[in-house]
């Protein structure tokens, strides 16, 4: 493990354009459930597609009931050492971009700059009207639901409110995706933290970085389809690993 830590330090020391790519594994260390594991979100909550949400009032109510349950479950979650390590990279001027598959907003809570953070699947920290595009905080919707408004509508146009996340059947934002691949093509080091790298097209972003000559390191607790391409693979805690790099590193 010490050799791996030293290798990661060396990669960071020699790199000037680092892109960090994060998945559910960094958030589970803050107590947030992932999607695929036993007892995870997909096992407990059957997804509601965007088409079902738009067409069926019963599905909309079910969707909001589940979102409320997840908010209650995760409202006290705090950034961990992994999130804070990324902020440290940014402070040192080494971070080109942070790309995340997570919707929990923990990176911003840790201090990551919004203009360097690309949220591929959106954010659950705000809600958006699907008709007029008006955006409110999640707390705004939460208070309305707790007050008995089980399917909140936009106060401006009566359109459907929904967390500003990408639902099943909903298209990813092409501008965000284009920026992600642009950064992947121009970085010198791609650091993957806590992603299974199974969901496309996001999972191809680290592959594109490697194809354009960047170093690739992956820290997860499981295998990924890109392990054979990685210059470094560490199976273990993200917070513990990145903490050791920061505590003992010169950068």
N, C-alpha and C positions, 0 to 999 in steps of 0.2 A: 504493500500500500504506500509506503514511503517513496518508493521509486515513482509510483504513479503521481503522487502529490508533487514531487519535484519536476516531473515532466510537464504537468499542468502549469506549474509556476513558470517554467521555461517558455512554454507556448504563449502565455500571457505577456511575459517580459519582452518577447521578440515581436509581438503583434501590435499594430497601431490602428487597425480597423476591425474591431471585434464585433461580431453579431451574436447575440445570445438568443436562443430559441427555447422557449419554455412550454412545458405541458403540465398535465394534472399532477405529476409526481412532486413538483415543487410545492403545490398547494396542499397536498395530503399531509405534508410535514407541518402545516398550520391547522390541521384538524378538519380540512374540507374533504368530503367524500369524492372519490374519483368516479369514473363512469363504468368501467368494465369489470372491476374486481368484485368478488363475492360481497354482497351487502352494499354495493355501489349504487349510484343513482339509477342506472338503467335497470337494475334488478328490482329496485323499490318503486320506480315510477315509469310507467309505460309512456314513451314520448308522444306528444301531440304534434302532428305536422302543421306547417303553416296553412296548408289547404284545409285541414280539419278546423283549425282555429278560426279561419275566416268564414267557414260555412256552417258551423254547428255551435249553437249557444251552449249546449251541454258540455261540449269539448272545451269551449272558452272558460267556462266555470271550473272545470276540472284542471285545466292548465294553471289558472290563477291559484287554486287551492294548493297545488304542488309547489308553485313558486313561493307561496307564502310559507309553506313548511320548510323549504330549503333556506329561505331567508332567516327564519327563526333558528334553524340549525347552525347557520354560518355567520350570524350577525356579530359574534364576538371574536371571530377569527382575526389574527394579527399576522403581519409579515414575519417571516423567520430569517435565519441567518443566510439562507440562499438568496432571498429577495434583497437583503441588505448588501450582499456581496456584489450584486449587479449594480446597485447604486454606487458602490465604491469604484467599480470599473468606470462608471460614467464620470465620477469626480476626478479620476486620474486622466480623463481625456482619451481613454482607449475604446470607449463604447461607440460604435457607429450607429447601431440600432438594437432595440429589444423587440423581438417578435414573440408574441404569446398566443397560445391556443386557449388560454384561460379567460374566464369571464368575470372573475371575482374581484378585480380591482386591487389586489394586494400589492402589485408592483407599484402602482401610484401611491398607495398608502405608505409604502416603504420609502418613497421619495424619487422614484424614477420619473424623468421628465416626460410629460405627455407628448412633446414633439419628437421624442425618440422612441416612443412606444407604439407598436402596431398590434392591435387586437384583432386577430383574424376572425374570431367568432363573436366580436362585439363585446359589450359589457352589461352586466346585470346591475350595475350601479346607477343606471338611469332607465327611464321608460320613454318610448317614442310613440307618437300617434301615427298609425299606418296610413292615414289619409292626408293630414296637413304637414306631418313631419315635426310637429312641436315636441320638444324634449323636456322632461321633468326629471327630478331626482327619484330614485327608487323609494325613498322615504315618503314622498308625496303619494305614490300609489299604495304603499304599505298602510298609511294612515286611512286612506279611503276604504281599503279592503277591510281593515280592522273595524271600521265604522259601519260595516254592513253593505258596502258597495262591492258586491262579489265579482262583477264584471265591469271594471272602471272604463268609462268612455272619456274622450277628450272634451274638456270644457269649452274649447274654442269651436270645434266642428262636429262633435258627437262621433268622431271616428274611433276605431278600436285602439285602445292603449295596449302596449306589449313591451316587455323588457327589450332593450336595444341590443338583442343578441340574435345570432343566426340560428333559426329553428330548422328542424328537419324539413327538407323540401324547399328551403329558402336559399337563394343564391348568395354566395360570398360577395363582398364588396370588391369589384374588379380593381378599383384604384388601390385599395389596401394590398391586395394580392400582388399587383404589379410592383408596388414599392418593396414588398418583401423579396421578390425575386431579383429586383434591381440591387438591393443591399447584398443579397447572397452572391451575386456575380462580382461585386466589387469589394467584398471583405477579404481579409487575410486569415481570419480565424473564425470558425463557426463553433460555438459552444452550446451543445444541446443539454438541457437540464430537465429531466423528468418527463420526457415524451416517449411514448411507445413507437412513434413514427409509423403509425398504421393508417392514419386518416389522410386521404388525398383531397386536394392537391397540396395541402400544407406540408405533408411528409416529404415532398420532393424538394422543398426549399434547402435543407442541408445537403441533399444530393447535388443540387445545382452549385452550391458553394464549393464542394469538393471538386466538381467537374471543372471549375474555373481556377483551381489551384490553391484553394484555401486549406489550412489545417482543419481537421474535424475531430472534436472530442465529444464524447457522449457520457453523461452521468445519469444512470437510471438503476432501478432495482430489478430490471428484467432485460431480456434480449430484445433487440430491435432488428428490423430488416437491413439496417445500414451498418451494423456492427463490423461487418467485414471490410467496410470502406474507412472506418474510423482510424485515425492516427493514435487515438487513445480512447479506451473504454474502461470506465470505472463503475462497478456495481456496488452501490452503497448510498448512504444518506447524502443528499445534496448539501444541506445546511452544514453538516459536520465536515464534509470534504472542502467546500468553499471556505468555511471558517478557518480550516487549517492553512489554506492557501493565503488568506488575508493575514492571519496572525503571524505567519512565518515568512511572508513574502516581502520583497523590497519595494513593490510598486504601490 
